[in-house]
């Protein structure tokens, strides 16, 4: 009886994700300890995380929140931004940057960014300034530090509050110091896409004691006494509410994870910068791909390692994404242009050519602490051979 020889199926390549959080037994044990304590809502672990984060970032006050978006919301409130004000924001950012002003009744005014960093500058902000402008939100896009000092001087000269959306930037530096210190108030994200994660969660940081105190009240319904004070008292004090507040609290479960993650942050940054260095060497031999780089004034944590696909490369951005996907490699489109989203179709934006070009031509490469040399080489080989 004749038999047909069997043909082995082609091996399936293991997927390479665009990112993975660096979590392990230490985080798990920290959460177990919180569960065993019986205090799982906002409490002592949250306070400890706030103190540790403030010390790490070199600021006087840190206020933990449920997300960076809620931290931005509180930042605008404590900064005095009110309904009808204009707030200058980069369109080249996750949509939450523009959403936050709308939550307080203000109007986001979209401005362009610089091509090299994806961040705003005095020149791009100047083009968006209106008589109703009361504040500016700058972003450390993808962890790339914004050049804050000239913007600080410009805001001061116009009487504007300076808010830093540092969602991606824990571990980035500006003139050798942690980012976020020079703004009036900053907001941070601990989403799993970020280096330091608490699952969900955020932080507001400021050197203004009165602003920090108000943010603490607003995050728990503007209650006159904190939840911790009520729960630790044998006879709980009477509650009072002087204004409308919010439920923007972080839990001790999240904060316990955050404390462990904060202790690992420097190692995360060092590893990511090492991996980006390998990408950079490889890109020098690939025409048509430009890798984002540190500016002269600071260093990035490379929360996102993005490349720009230029006309000299055989594929466009969408083609590169498809090419990588066929090889089991998950990349992502670069940062969005918020002014082109349907949610903001009612806002008339000026000319934002750099934003639109970056949103069209950039993509984010796999980058995470555990990325092996072998897997990174797979990514590099795929980019170096776009026609295979």
N, C-alpha and C positions, 0 to 999 in steps of 0.2 A: 504494500500500500504506500503510495507516494504521499509525502507530507510536505507542506509548504514551510520553508524555514521561517522561524519567528524573527521579527525585526523589533529590536528594543525601542521603546518609545523614547523620544528625546528627553533628556533630564530637564526638570523644571527648576529654573533658577529661584533661589530664595529671594523673596522681596526685600528690597532696601527701602526703608521708609525715609521720608524727608526729615523726620525728627523722632526722637524718643526721649521721654523724661528719664533722668538718672535716679532711680528709686531702688531701695533695697531693704535689708533687714532693719537697719537703724530707723528708718521712717516707720516701718510696721510696728516696731517695738515702742516707739514714741506714742503712736496712736493707741496701742494696747494699754499703755500706762494712763492715758487720759480716760479711756473707757473705765478702767479699774477705779479711777478716782471718783467717778460719779459726776464730775463736772465737765460736761461735753460742750456746752454753749460758750459764748464769750466769757472769759474769765482769766485766771492767772497765767495760763499759757499764752493767751493773746497779749497780755500786758508784757510778758517776758519777750515775746517775739517783737513787739513794738520797740522795746528798749534796745534789743540787740540790733535791729535793723537801723534805728536812728544812729547808734554808735558806729555801725559799719559804714553808713553813708555820710557821717560827719555832720548831721543836722540835729537840732535841739529836740524836735518832736516828730513822732511817727504815729499815725492813727490807722489801725487795721480796718479794712472794709471787705465787703463781699465780692468786689471786683475792682478792676481799674476804672471801669466805666462809672461805678458809683463813687469812686475816689475823685474822678474828674468832676462829677456833678457837685460833690461837696466842695471841691476846690473853687469852683465858680461862685458858689453861694457864699463861702467865707471871704472871698475876694471882693464881694459886693457887686458882682455882675447882676444886672436886673433886666426885667422884661423890656424889650425895645432896644437894648444895647446891641452894637455890632461887636463880634469877636473874630479876630483874624485867625484863620486856621489853614494848615496845608491841606489841599485836596489829596495829595499823595500820602495817604494814611488810611488805616482801618477806619471804618465809618463811625466808630464810637467817638473819635475826636471831634467830628462835626455834630454828632448827636447830642453831646453833653450841653453845648450852649442852648440847643432847642429845648432841653428839659427845664431850663430856667426862664424860658420865654425870650431869650436873646436870638440874634440872627448870625449864623456862621457866614463869614465872608471868605471865600476860597482864594488862596494865594498860591503862586508857583513855588518851585524848589530849585535848588542848584543841582546840576546833572551829576556831579561827582559824589555827593553825599546823600542826595534825596531829601535834604533838609532845607528849611527856609533860611533866608538871610535878611539883613536890613534892606537890601535892594528889592527883594520880592515882597517883603512886608509893606514897604513904602507905597508900592503900587496898589495895595488894597486898602490903605488907610481912609477912613471916612470921619465925618464930624461926630458920628455916633459911636465910634470905636472906644471901648472902655478896657479891653483886655486882648492879650495875644496868647494863643496856645502854640508853643513850639513842640516839636516831636523829635526824639532821638530815633530816627527811623531804622528799624531792624537792628538797633543797638549802636548805630553810628552816631557819635556825639554831635550835637548841634553846636555851632560856634556861638556860645551864649553871651560872652562879654559885650561885643558890639550891639547885640540885640538888647541887652540890659540897659546900656547907655541910651539907645534909641527910645526904648519904652519910657525910661525916666524922663527924657526930654519932652515926651508927649503926655506924661501923666497916665500911662497905661499899666495895668497889672500884668505881670509876666507869669504865666502858668506853663509848667513843663510836663508834657505827656511823655514820661520816661517808662512807658509800659514795657518796652523791650530792653531797657538799658541797665539793669542791675549788673554791675561788674564792668561797665564801660567807664572811661576816665576822660576828664577835660583838664588840660594843663596839669596832669599828674594827680588830680584829685577826683573823687567819685563825682559822677554827673548828678545833677539835680540840686546842688547846693546854692547855685546862684539865682535861682528863680524865687519868686515870692512863695510859691507853693508848687509841689510836684506830685504826680500820680504814678503809681507802679502797678504792674500786673504780675500775678502768679499763676496764670493759666498754664496748662501743660505744654503749650508751644514755647513758653519762656524758659530760661535756664533754671531759675529758682521757681519751683511750683508748689502750690498747696492744693492742687486740683482745680479749684476756682479760688478767687481771692485777690485782694489788692491792698494798697497802702497809700495814704496821703502823708507827705512829709513837708515840714515847714520850720522856719526859725521863729515864727510869730506865735507866741504863747496863746494869745487871745483867739487866733484862728484855730489852733489845734483844739483848744477847749470847746469852742463852738462846734467843730467837726465831730468831736466825741459825743456831744449831746445830740446833734442832728442824726447821727448814724443809728441811734436807738430811740427814735420817735420824739426827740427833743425832750426827753424825760428829765425832770429836775434832779433826780438821783439816779445813779447808774444801776444797771441790773446787778452788778457785783455787790454794790452796797445793800441793795434790797435782799439779796439771797444770803448774805453773810450775817445780816442783823437778825436777832432773835425775834424782835418786833419790827417788822418792816416799816420804814418811814413812809409818810404819805407822799403820793406821787403828784406832781404838777407838771403842766406842759405849757410853756410860755409861747411856743410857736409851732407850726406844722413841721413835723420831722419825718424820718424815714426808717425803714428797717434795712440798714446797710451793714449789719454786723458780720464779723468773722467768728467762726467757732474755734474752741480750743483744740478740736480734732485737726483742723487745718493749721492752726498756729504751731502745734507740736511738730507737724511735718515741716513747716516753714523754718523752724529753728534748726532742724537737722540739715535741711537744704542750704540754709545760710552758711553753715559751717563747711559746706562742700563747694561754695560758689567760686572761690579762687581757683580751685582745681578744675572746675568746669570751664572757666574762662581760658585757663592755660591750655587745656586739651583742645578746645575749639580753635584757638589761635594757631596751635600746631597743625591741625588739620587744614585750616585755611592756607597756611604756608605751603602745604603740599599741593593744594589746588592751584595756588598762584604760580608755582614753578611749572606745573603742567600747562597752564593757560598761556605761558610765554611762548609755547610751541604750537598753539592753536590759533590760527588767524580768524578774526571775526567774533571772538568772545572776550568780553572785558569784565574782569572781576572787581567788585567793589573793594576799596582800599582805605586804610586809616587816613584821616586828614593829618596835617602837620601839628594840629593843636591837641590831639587826643588819640585814644585807642578804643576800638570797638570790642565788645564781647562777642560779636558776630552771632547774635541771636538768629539772624538770617544771613546766609551767605548767598548773595544774589549776583548773577551775571547778567550782562546786557548782550543780547544777540544782535550783532551788527550786520550790515549788508554783505560783508565779505565772507560770512559763514554760509555754507550751502543750504541750510534750513532756516526758516523763520522761527520765532518763539514757539508757536503752536506745533510746528514740525519737530522741534527739539523735544518738547514734552511727550509727543507721540513716540518718537524714536527711543527715548529713555524708558517709557512705559513698556514697550515691546521687549525690553531687556530686564524687566522686573524692577525697574528703578522708579520710585515715586518722587517726582519733583513737583513744584507748585508755581503757578503764575506769580509774578511779583506783586508789589503793593498796588492796591486799586487806586483809581482816580475817583474820589467820592463825588465830585461834582457831576460825573457822568452817570451816577446811579439814579434809578427812577425816583427814589425817595427825595432827591434834591433837584428834580427836574423843574420845580417852581422857582428855583434860585438862579438868577442870571449871573453866571460867572464870567469874568474877563478872559482874556487869552492866557491859557496855561500850557504852552507848548512843551515845556520840559516834563511836566507832570504826565501829559498824555503820551509822550514818547516813552517814558520810563514804564508807565502802566502797560503799554503795548509790547515792549521789547525785552522786559526783564523776567527772569525766573529764579526760583530759589532752589539751590542744590541741597541734597542730603547732608546734614551736619548735626551730629550729636555726640555726646561723650563716649558712647560705646561703639562708635563707628570703627570697624576694623580696617587695617591697612588693605586687606584683600578686597573688602567691599568698596572702599574709596577708590581703589584702582579700577574696579569694574565701572564706576561712574566716569572716571577719567578716560578709560579706554573707549567707552561709548561716545563721549564728547569728541574724542580725537578721530573717531571713525564714523562720521554721520551718515555715510552711504552704505554701510554694511548692515 
